[in-house]
Amino acid sequence: MNLVEPIRDLNKIEEMKKVLLEQGKGKRNYLIFKVGINIGIRVSDIIKLKVSDIRYENGTMRDDITIIEKKTNKKKTFRFNIELKKELEDYTKQMQQYEYIFKSRKGANQPLTRTQVYRFLNDAAKMVGITDSIGTHTMRKTFGFHNYKKYADVAMLQTIFNHSSPSITLRYIGISQDEINNMYDDFCL
């Protein structure tokens, strides 16, 4: 298995969003990417989301989602930011509670597969000139990398990712010793 990396460059993230919007699949691929980089859940959990996971029966949007993670079988709650909530609200407004949010074009109400997500992410990454190892975990790692850069709270990320130690979390999100050293070099009270 190849090691995948986060997308570290914020400009490349914006380019990815633009390319994914222009791929001709409506907002589906773009929103999968956006959910992945803003919430940090695994792609196996993203593709299984149904409208009922994000909307109440009366149609109003939930503020967060609670899922049972496929890999760990643990219950986790993730909050939507305002922008993502609005985009998901618009995207799902004509959908029924039982429908998968991110449907495959094959079959009635079938979710996308990990392989399909991998393909469109890699295609988009090539189009924006990202040559690092890109995979479905790139979204989750991108969330972790930029969250750490903003908040420097490895303990929180460790909890979100269900990692057993901070060192595993730092390695997972691509924080190298060089970056840690640079932080110390630039830090002065």
FIROVO-376560 format. One line per field, with one value per residue (C-alpha): y, x, z; residue number from 1. Coordinates in Angstrom, 3 decimals, m for minus. Example, Ala and Ser with C-alpha at 12.3 -4.5 7.8 and 13.67 -1.06 7.14 Angstrom:
% FIROVO-376560
yy: (m4.500, m1.060);
xx: (12.300, 13.670);
zz: (7.800, 7.140);
seq: (1, 2);
//
This chain:
% FIROVO-376560
yy: (0.000, 3.421, 6.105, 8.999, 12.565, 15.536, 18.444, 21.031, 23.940, 25.875, 27.103, 23.503, 22.720, 25.566, 24.365, 20.848, 22.218, 24.113, 21.108, 18.834, 21.286, 21.347, 17.565, 17.299, 15.303, 18.236, 18.993, 15.352, 14.927, 18.432, 17.825, 14.477, 16.270, 19.139, 16.793, 14.874, 17.910, 19.709, 16.888, 14.388, 11.211, 8.225, 7.903, 4.589, 6.575, 9.491, 7.309, 5.577, 8.827, 9.048, 12.098, 10.947, 11.327, 15.066, 16.042, 15.529, 13.967, 17.426, 18.410, 20.752, 20.256, 18.760, 20.705, 17.577, 13.932, 10.888, 7.750, 4.351, 4.299, 1.407, 0.662, 0.999, 0.343, 3.323, 5.987, 9.422, 12.819, 15.397, 18.991, 20.792, 24.259, 26.819, 26.815, 23.027, 22.761, 25.217, 23.416, 20.032, 21.544, 22.837, 19.592, 17.331, 19.472, 17.280, 13.975, 11.563, 10.491, 6.958, 8.053, 7.941, 11.456, 10.479, 8.081, 6.104, 6.468, 2.661, 1.192, 2.834, 4.466, 2.811, 4.643, 5.442, 3.030, 3.861, 3.049, 5.595, 8.263, 7.329, 7.752, 11.190, 12.463, 11.280, 12.736, 16.101, 16.023, 15.434, 18.312, 20.718, 19.443, 17.538, 14.792, 13.624, 10.386, 11.043, 8.623, 8.587, 9.100, 12.345, 14.145, 12.996, 13.743, 17.188, 17.923, 16.834, 18.691, 22.041, 21.649, 21.082, 24.076, 26.281, 24.994, 22.966, 20.649, 17.178, 15.757, 16.823, 15.309, 12.144, 11.866, 12.631, 10.028, 7.440, 7.182, 5.646, 8.277, 11.832, 10.576, 8.383, 11.362, 13.630, 11.003, 10.329, 13.993, 14.460, 16.667, 16.007, 16.771, 19.523, 21.276, 20.914, 22.366, 25.297, 26.027, 26.254, 28.409, 30.927, 30.877, 33.498, 35.048);
xx: (0.000, 1.322, 1.701, m0.629, 0.019, m2.124, m2.499, m0.379, m0.786, m4.042, m3.985, m3.922, m6.940, m8.846, m7.728, m8.940, m12.351, m12.585, m11.604, m14.007, m16.849, m16.022, m15.755, m19.338, m20.738, m22.575, m21.473, m21.166, m17.390, m16.719, m18.867, m17.238, m13.883, m15.266, m16.751, m13.473, m11.261, m13.633, m14.788, m11.963, m14.004, m12.862, m14.073, m15.741, m17.949, m18.536, m19.876, m22.317, m23.954, m27.674, m29.897, m31.318, m27.811, m27.774, m31.471, m34.265, m37.505, m39.068, m36.331, m34.287, m30.548, m28.732, m25.804, m23.702, m23.714, m23.332, m22.066, m20.740, m17.310, m16.972, m13.348, m13.484, m17.189, m17.078, m19.758, m18.441, m20.073, m18.802, m20.008, m20.588, m19.183, m21.722, m20.512, m20.500, m23.908, m25.390, m23.863, m25.130, m28.543, m28.755, m27.400, m29.850, m32.999, m34.686, m33.543, m35.513, m34.433, m33.498, m31.237, m27.463, m26.092, m23.258, m24.852, m23.225, m24.709, m24.955, m28.090, m30.842, m29.677, m26.270, m23.414, m20.162, m17.322, m13.905, m12.420, m14.630, m13.646, m9.970, m10.199, m11.782, m9.444, m6.399, m7.679, m8.287, m4.900, m3.119, m5.028, m3.836, m0.272, m0.185, 2.351, 2.541, 0.847, m2.884, m5.523, m8.824, m7.062, m5.603, m8.817, m8.658, m4.951, m5.491, m8.083, m5.649, m2.665, m4.447, m6.301, m2.962, m1.408, m4.274, m4.799, m1.644, m3.827, m2.486, m4.484, m7.766, m6.749, m5.647, m9.172, m10.838, m8.723, m8.870, m5.078, m3.285, m0.541, 0.303, 3.308, 1.042, m1.232, 1.673, 3.117, m0.351, m0.974, 2.513, 4.055, 7.763, 10.498, 11.709, 8.347, 8.416, 11.946, 10.818, 8.040, 10.602, 12.907, 10.101, 8.771, 10.041, 8.423);
zz: (0.000, m0.954, 1.670, 0.926, 1.947, 2.954, 0.569, 2.347, m0.068, 0.512, m3.079, m4.320, m2.149, m3.796, m7.237, m6.376, m5.395, m8.679, m10.782, m8.914, m9.515, m13.221, m13.697, m14.898, m11.969, m10.467, m6.943, m5.848, m6.166, m4.895, m1.800, m1.040, m1.063, 0.995, 3.621, 3.789, 4.316, 6.695, 8.951, 8.690, 8.460, 6.428, 2.858, 3.774, 6.171, 3.776, 0.971, 3.344, 4.473, 3.871, 3.869, 7.217, 8.691, 7.980, 7.936, 10.428, 9.162, 8.932, 6.449, 8.631, 8.699, 11.649, 13.108, 13.242, 12.262, 14.436, 12.766, 13.693, 12.062, 9.650, 10.555, 14.343, 14.970, 17.368, 17.613, 16.609, 16.248, 13.787, 13.468, 10.184, 9.669, 8.434, 4.826, 4.500, 6.168, 3.652, 0.665, 1.862, 2.531, m1.050, m2.504, m0.655, m0.740, m3.388, m1.863, 0.290, 3.805, 2.694, m0.177, m0.137, m0.422, m2.743, m5.199, m7.940, m11.385, m11.493, m9.959, m8.004, m4.772, m4.675, m2.933, m4.686, m4.032, m2.573, m5.975, m7.724, m5.193, m5.559, m9.348, m9.335, m6.605, m8.518, m11.797, m10.142, m8.382, m11.684, m13.267, m10.551, m10.630, m7.355, m7.817, m4.193, m3.278, m3.373, m2.174, m0.388, 2.967, 1.590, 2.540, 6.164, 6.391, 4.845, 7.524, 10.236, 8.798, 8.476, 11.754, 13.479, 11.692, 12.892, 16.441, 17.264, 19.336, 18.710, 21.627, 20.014, 16.675, 18.437, 19.862, 16.516, 14.730, 17.552, 17.605, 20.568, 20.824, 19.725, 17.742, 15.614, 14.933, 13.966, 11.649, 10.170, 9.282, 7.867, 10.523, 10.306, 12.781, 10.429, 10.721, 14.498, 14.553, 12.365, 14.845, 17.644, 15.528, 14.940, 18.506, 20.903, 23.963);
seq: (1, 2, 3, 4, 5, 6, 7, 8, 9, 10, 11, 12, 13, 14, 15, 16, 17, 18, 19, 20, 21, 22, 23, 24, 25, 26, 27, 28, 29, 30, 31, 32, 33, 34, 35, 36, 37, 38, 39, 40, 41, 42, 43, 44, 45, 46, 47, 48, 49, 50, 51, 52, 53, 54, 55, 56, 57, 58, 59, 60, 61, 62, 63, 64, 65, 66, 67, 68, 69, 70, 71, 72, 73, 74, 75, 76, 77, 78, 79, 80, 81, 82, 83, 84, 85, 86, 87, 88, 89, 90, 91, 92, 93, 94, 95, 96, 97, 98, 99, 100, 101, 102, 103, 104, 105, 106, 107, 108, 109, 110, 111, 112, 113, 114, 115, 116, 117, 118, 119, 120, 121, 122, 123, 124, 125, 126, 127, 128, 129, 130, 131, 132, 133, 134, 135, 136, 137, 138, 139, 140, 141, 142, 143, 144, 145, 146, 147, 148, 149, 150, 151, 152, 153, 154, 155, 156, 157, 158, 159, 160, 161, 162, 163, 164, 165, 166, 167, 168, 169, 170, 171, 172, 173, 174, 175, 176, 177, 178, 179, 180, 181, 182, 183, 184, 185, 186, 187, 188, 189);
//
